[in-house]
Amino acid sequence: MVKSIYVGNLPFSATEEEVRQLFAPYGAVHTVKLINDRETGRPRGFGFVGMDAEDAEVAIAKVNGIEMGGRTLRVNEARERPMPHSRRVHG
């Protein structure tokens, strides 16, 4: 089963390939997605990595707190975003 890992405080210059190489020593990296601002297209400084569950646990422990581009990475298991409440129109 693939587990999604949140990677925060990334340098804005980070590339998907650099993030992939950071996690690769701990197992197969299935996906890397860096998040950009919808309006400006500029990086937002975080992303997600998909790895097998066992490898993800090790990768989280090893990569959390290391420095990349002068920034200390925050790495943990990604959580599902809660669905926004639908707004009803009363009339």
N, C-alpha and C positions, 0 to 999 in steps of 0.2 A: 504494500500500500504506500502511495506517495504522500508524504507529509509536507505541508507548506511552512517555510521558515521565513519569519519577518527579519529583515536586515535594515536597521535604522542608523541614522547619523552618517550615512555614506557621503564621501566627498562628492561635490556636484560634478566633478570631472570623471567619476567612476564609469566604466563601461561594463556591459553585460559580460564580456569575455574576462575582464579582471575579476569580477565577482565569481564567475564560474571557476576560475583558477584558484581562488581563495578557498572554495569549498571542495574542490576535486580531490584533495588528499584524503578526505574522509569518506568517500564513496561516490557512486554515480550521481551526477547532477542532471536531473531530467529537464528542468526548466529554470530560466532566470528571467525575471521581469522587473525592470527598473521603472519607477513611476514618474511620469512627467506632468507638469501643470497643464490642464486642458486648454487654458487660454493662451499661455505664452509658449508652451512646448518645452520649457526649460525643466531640468531635473528638479525633483522635490527632495532628494536626499534620502530616499528609502526605496526598498524593493522587496521582492519575494524570490525564494529559491525553493525548488521542489526536489526532494530527495526521498529515498526509501526510508521508512520509519526508523529503523535501527541506526542507519547512517546519520539521519537527521539529528538524533539525540546526541551522538558524539560530536557532530559538526557544531551544534549549538554550544556545547560546553567548551569546545576548542576555540571557536572564532569570536564568541562574545567577549568584549573588552579589549580586543587587539586594536592596534592603530592602523589606519589606512589613510594615506594622504593627510596626515596630521590630525585625523579625527578618530575618536574612540568609538568603535562600532557597538551598537546595541543589537543583540541577536536573541530571538526567542521564537517559540512556536507561534505561528500565525493563528489568530483567532478569527472566526467568522464575524463579519460586520453585521450588526443588527439591522434588520430591515426597517426602513423608516415607516412610521405610521402613515397610513393613507389619510389624506385630508378629505373630509366630507364637505360638500357644499350644502349648506342649509338654506332652504328657500321656501 
